């Protein structure tokens, strides 16, 4: 048998997890096989995403953005899938966010042309690398973060190498992570942009998630303070660029409602500015960190779309499922499943058993009696009740916590329809 690993060859590789052993199956044939992970048709472990849930999350959030008078450039770092990035843009997203030059290169090579580079890039060597990329894609609209004159110098180097005039710089405010810490740093960064020949002031940016704490009230106070500083920095940028169309960017997937409430009025009062959120993980949601975040959002009042209330916890649906097989029942109360830290996120909580299947038939009620207690590289340890009928060969569907650090473990994720049948194989392109 011969297998080709490169996706541009349009054939799948035995080295790609989840693909059954088949002879040279073309990629476009995946959705025609009728495979069902619950039946054991995929090589396990495998990661799938619910096409219907993803589309519902997308449509809900884009409707909310329109109602809240904000735009969104979904963060591509979550799935690093050019196809999903394009699908979000085609559905109405303003553009796409990337975290570094490598991610920008992937998205540009697949046709995306409006990017937020939501990070400082580093020093002059990084500026030369970005410049080479911009030279290859002269039609890109790129907005990059800077929080110091040194960061501005790197972007100026990029613009010089690319012979690119008008590279947009967003002055980043911050606390807990990158970002200018005070007015003096903001003013110095603005002055550096104004002094550079090929740069222009594009607006301001921040990331509110970096100030979050376990205390919900303290988190709200910290975000409010950061939003106040962001508004003050925006006023300084506006004074320095009175006629420029500006961006105010913030918003991850946990506090997007809070930042929109704070920043949308600033943009509206200005009349020539757009609030651009960067939420990415919420399109996938999860059974852990974002399930908790949406419950907190509901405690803040929930979502209002054109005057209609929606529960975030009830409306956003977890789209990712990790499938694994029971490998061993070595002792009473213990089962070993065939996945581990190489396959699943664990930084924000361990995977949660959702459903158990035997020979394609669900064993009702069993999953609720199981729990993952720990992981090592390729094994999951499950606590099993003494009378639990879990057996070697049973297939378990797990919910995950934190899509960003789960998806980056997979070269391919499989779309599933409402009946649990594979619709397509979707490549990811993490560096």
C-alpha positions in Angstrom: 0.0 0.0 0.0 1.1 3.5 -0.7 0.2 6.6 1.3 0.9 10.2 0.6 1.0 12.6 3.6 0.9 16.0 1.9 -2.5 17.6 1.8 -1.7 19.3 -1.5 -1.4 15.8 -2.9 -5.0 15.3 -1.9 -4.3 11.9 -0.4 -4.3 10.9 3.2 -1.4 9.4 5.2 -1.3 6.5 7.6 0.8 8.8 9.8 -2.3 11.1 10.3 -4.2 10.0 13.3 -7.8 9.0 12.9 -7.4 7.8 9.3 -8.3 4.1 9.0 -5.8 1.9 7.1 -7.0 2.3 3.5 -5.1 2.3 0.3 -4.4 5.8 -1.0 -7.8 7.3 -0.2 -8.2 10.8 -1.8 -9.0 13.5 0.8 -12.3 14.4 -1.0 -13.5 10.8 -0.5 -13.5 11.0 3.3 -17.1 12.3 3.5 -18.4 9.6 1.2 -17.3 6.7 3.4 -20.2 6.8 5.9 -17.7 6.4 8.8 -19.0 6.8 12.3 -16.6 7.0 15.3 -19.2 5.5 17.6 -19.0 2.4 15.4 -15.2 2.2 15.6 -14.8 3.2 11.9 -12.1 5.7 12.7 -8.6 4.8 14.0 -8.8 6.0 17.6 -8.2 8.4 19.2 -9.8 10.9 16.9 -11.0 14.5 17.2 -14.3 15.5 15.6 -16.3 18.6 15.4 -20.1 18.9 15.1 -20.8 20.8 11.9 -24.3 21.8 13.0 -23.1 23.1 16.4 -20.2 25.1 14.8 -22.6 26.7 12.3 -25.1 27.5 15.1 -22.4 29.1 17.2 -21.1 31.1 14.2 -24.6 32.4 13.3 -25.5 33.2 16.9 -22.3 35.2 17.5 -22.3 37.0 14.2 -26.0 38.1 14.9 -24.9 39.3 18.3 -22.0 41.2 16.9 -24.3 43.0 14.4 -26.8 43.8 17.2 -24.0 45.1 19.4 -22.5 47.3 16.6 -19.2 45.5 16.7 -17.2 43.4 14.2 -15.2 40.3 14.7 -11.9 39.0 13.2 -12.0 35.4 14.6 -8.7 34.3 16.1 -7.3 31.6 13.7 -4.9 30.3 16.3 -7.7 28.2 17.8 -8.1 25.7 14.9 -5.4 27.0 12.4 -7.7 25.8 9.6 -7.7 28.1 6.6 -11.0 26.5 5.5 -12.7 27.4 8.7 -11.2 30.9 8.7 -12.6 31.4 5.2 -16.0 30.0 6.2 -16.2 32.5 9.0 -15.2 35.4 6.8 -17.7 34.4 4.1 -20.4 34.2 6.8 -19.8 37.9 7.7 -16.6 38.1 9.8 -14.6 41.4 9.3 -11.3 39.6 8.8 -9.1 37.1 10.6 -6.7 37.4 13.6 -3.3 35.7 13.8 -0.8 35.5 16.7 2.4 35.5 14.8 4.2 35.8 11.4 4.0 32.1 10.8 0.2 32.0 11.2 -0.1 35.1 9.0 1.9 33.3 6.3 -0.5 30.3 6.4 -3.6 32.4 6.1 -2.2 34.6 3.4 -1.2 31.6 1.3 -4.8 30.5 1.4 -6.2 33.8 0.2 -7.0 35.8 3.4 -6.2 39.4 2.9 -7.4 41.3 6.0 -5.5 40.3 9.1 -5.0 41.5 12.6 -1.6 40.4 13.8 -2.6 40.5 17.5 0.9 40.5 19.0 4.2 42.2 19.0 6.5 40.5 16.5 9.9 40.8 18.2 12.9 42.7 17.0 14.4 43.8 13.7 15.1 40.3 12.5 11.4 39.5 12.9 10.6 42.8 11.1 12.6 41.6 8.1 10.7 38.3 8.1 7.4 40.1 8.2 8.7 42.4 5.5 9.5 39.5 3.2 6.0 38.2 3.7 4.4 41.5 3.0 6.5 41.8 -0.1 5.1 38.5 -1.3 1.5 39.6 -0.7 1.4 43.3 -1.5 -2.4 43.4 -1.5 -2.8 42.4 2.2 -4.5 44.8 4.7 -2.5 44.1 7.9 -3.0 45.7 11.3 -0.2 44.9 13.8 0.2 45.5 17.5 2.9 47.6 19.1 3.4 48.6 22.7 6.8 50.4 22.6 9.1 52.3 20.3 11.2 49.1 19.9 8.1 47.2 18.7 7.4 50.1 16.3 10.9 49.9 15.0 10.4 46.2 14.1 7.3 47.1 12.1 9.0 50.0 10.4 11.7 47.6 9.3 9.0 45.3 7.9 7.4 48.1 6.0 10.9 49.2 4.6 11.8 45.6 3.5 8.4 45.2 1.8 8.5 48.7 0.3 5.0 49.0 1.8 3.5 52.3 2.7 0.8 52.7 5.3 1.3 49.6 7.5 -1.3 50.0 10.2 -0.1 49.9 13.8 -2.5 49.4 16.7 -1.2 50.8 20.0 -1.6 47.9 22.5 -2.7 48.6 26.1 -2.1 45.9 28.6 -2.0 44.5 32.1 -0.8 41.0 33.0 0.6 40.4 29.5 2.0 42.5 26.7 0.8 46.1 26.2 1.7 49.7 27.2 1.2 50.1 31.0 0.8 53.9 31.3 0.2 57.1 29.4 3.9 57.8 28.9 4.4 54.4 27.2 1.4 55.1 25.0 2.6 58.5 24.0 6.1 57.2 23.2 4.7 54.5 21.0 2.4 56.9 19.2 5.4 59.3 18.6 7.5 56.4 17.2 4.7 55.5 14.7 4.4 59.2 13.6 8.1 59.4 13.1 8.3 56.3 10.9 8.0 57.0 7.2 5.9 54.0 6.2 3.6 53.4 9.2 0.3 54.9 10.1 -1.7 54.9 13.3 -4.5 52.4 12.9 -6.1 52.5 16.4 -5.7 50.8 19.7 -6.0 47.2 21.0 -6.0 45.3 24.3 -6.8 41.9 25.7 -9.0 41.8 28.7 -8.5 38.1 29.5 -5.1 38.7 30.8 -6.5 40.6 33.9 -9.0 37.9 34.8 -8.8 36.3 38.3 -10.8 33.6 40.1 -12.7 36.4 41.8 -15.5 37.5 39.4 -16.0 40.9 41.0 -12.3 41.6 40.9 -12.2 40.6 37.3 -14.9 43.0 36.4 -13.1 45.8 38.1 -9.9 45.0 36.4 -11.5 44.8 33.0 -13.3 48.1 33.6 -10.0 49.8 34.5 -8.4 48.4 31.4 -11.3 49.6 29.2 -10.9 53.1 30.7 -7.2 53.1 29.8 -8.1 51.8 26.3 -10.5 54.7 25.8 -8.0 57.2 27.0 -5.4 55.8 24.6 -7.9 55.9 21.8 -8.4 59.6 22.4 -4.6 60.2 22.1 -4.5 58.2 18.9 -7.4 60.1 17.5 -5.8 63.4 18.4 -2.7 62.3 16.5 -4.6 61.0 13.5 -7.8 63.1 13.3 -9.0 61.8 9.9 -7.8 58.2 9.9 -10.4 55.4 10.1 -9.4 53.7 13.4 -9.9 50.3 15.0 -10.5 49.5 18.6 -9.8 45.8 19.2 -10.3 43.6 22.2 -12.4 40.7 23.2 -11.6 37.0 23.6 -14.3 34.4 24.1 -15.1 34.9 27.8 -15.7 38.6 28.2 -16.7 39.8 24.8 -20.0 41.2 26.1 -18.2 43.4 28.7 -15.7 44.9 26.3 -18.4 45.5 23.6 -20.5 47.3 26.2 -17.5 49.5 27.1 -16.0 50.2 23.7 -18.9 50.3 21.2 -20.1 53.7 22.6 -16.6 55.1 22.1 -16.6 54.0 18.5 -20.1 55.3 17.9 -19.3 58.7 19.4 -16.1 59.0 17.3 -18.0 58.2 14.1 -15.0 56.9 12.2 -13.9 53.9 14.2 -14.8 50.2 14.4 -14.7 47.9 17.4 -13.2 44.6 16.2 -13.4 41.6 18.6 -11.0 38.7 18.2 -13.0 35.9 19.7 -12.1 32.5 18.3 -12.7 29.6 20.8 -16.4 30.4 21.3 -17.2 29.1 17.8 -16.2 25.7 19.1 -17.3 26.2 22.8 -16.5 23.3 25.1 -17.6 21.3 28.2 -15.2 23.1 30.5 -13.7 26.6 30.6 -16.1 28.1 28.1 -19.1 26.3 29.5 -18.2 28.0 32.8 -17.6 31.4 31.0 -21.0 31.3 29.3 -22.6 30.5 32.7 -20.9 33.6 34.1 -22.0 35.6 31.0 -25.6 34.6 31.9 -25.1 35.8 35.4 -24.1 39.2 33.9 -27.5 39.2 32.1 -27.0 37.0 29.0 -27.0 37.9 25.4 -29.4 40.4 23.8 -29.8 40.2 20.0 -32.1 42.9 18.6 -33.8 43.2 22.0 -34.3 39.5 22.5 -32.7 37.7 25.4 -30.6 34.5 24.8 -28.9 32.4 27.4 -25.3 32.0 26.4 -25.0 28.7 28.3 -28.0 27.3 26.4 -27.2 28.8 23.0 -23.5 28.1 22.5 -23.0 24.4 21.9 -19.8 22.4 22.4 -18.7 21.3 19.0 -15.5 19.2 19.7 -15.5 15.5 20.7 -12.6 13.3 21.5 -13.2 9.7 20.8 -11.2 6.9 22.4 -11.4 3.2 23.1 -11.1 1.3 26.4 -7.8 -0.5 26.2 -7.7 -2.2 29.6 -9.6 -2.9 32.8 -6.6 -3.9 34.9 -8.2 -3.7 38.3 -11.5 -2.9 40.0 -12.5 0.7 39.7 -10.0 1.5 36.9 -10.1 1.6 33.1 -7.4 2.8 30.7 -8.5 4.6 27.6 -6.4 5.1 24.6 -5.7 8.8 24.7 -3.4 11.1 26.7 -1.7 14.4 27.0 -0.6 14.1 23.3 -4.2 14.1 22.3 -6.3 16.3 24.6 -6.1 19.6 26.4 -5.6 19.4 30.1 -4.5 23.0 31.1 -8.0 24.1 31.9 -9.5 20.8 33.1 -9.5 17.1 32.1 -11.8 15.7 29.4 -15.3 14.7 30.5 -16.9 11.4 29.5 -20.1 12.1 27.5 -21.3 8.9 25.9 -20.3 5.2 25.8 -20.8 2.9 22.9 -20.5 -0.8 22.5 -20.8 -2.3 19.0 -22.3 1.1 17.9 -25.1 1.0 20.6 -25.0 3.6 23.3 -24.9 2.4 26.9 -27.3 4.9 28.5 -26.3 6.5 31.8 -22.8 4.9 32.0 -20.8 8.0 31.0 -22.2 10.0 33.9 -20.6 7.5 36.3 -17.2 7.7 34.8 -14.5 10.4 35.3 -11.0 11.0 34.0 -8.6 11.3 37.0 -5.3 11.8 35.2 -3.4 11.5 32.0 0.0 10.4 30.8 1.4 10.6 27.3 -1.0 8.2 25.6 -3.2 6.8 28.4 -6.2 8.2 30.3 -7.0 6.9 33.7 -10.8 6.5 34.3 -12.5 6.0 37.6 -15.2 3.4 37.1 -17.9 2.4 39.6 -17.5 -1.1 41.0 -20.7 -2.3 39.3 -20.0 -0.4 36.1 -20.1 -2.6 33.0 -17.4 -0.7 31.1 -15.4 -3.2 29.0 -12.4 -3.4 26.8 -13.3 -2.3 23.3 -16.1 0.1 24.4 -15.8 3.5 22.7 -16.1 6.7 24.8 -16.9 10.2 23.5 -15.3 12.9 25.6 -16.0 16.6 25.9 -12.9 18.8 26.2 -12.0 22.0 28.0 -10.1 24.7 26.1 -10.4 24.2 22.3 -7.1 26.1 21.6 -4.9 23.6 23.4 -6.7 20.6 22.1 -7.0 21.4 18.4 -3.2 22.1 18.1 -2.6 18.4 18.8 -4.3 17.3 15.6 -3.3 17.5 11.9 -6.9 16.5 10.9 -10.2 16.9 12.6 -13.3 15.2 11.2 -16.6 17.0 10.7 -19.7 15.1 11.9 -23.3 15.5 10.8 -26.3 15.3 13.1 -26.3 11.5 12.8 -22.6 11.2 13.9 -21.4 10.4 10.4 -18.1 11.9 9.1 -18.8 14.6 6.5 -15.2 15.6 5.8 -11.6 15.6 7.0 -10.4 19.1 7.8 -6.6 19.8 7.9 -5.1 22.0 10.5 -1.8 23.9 9.9 -0.1 24.5 13.1 3.6 25.4 12.9 
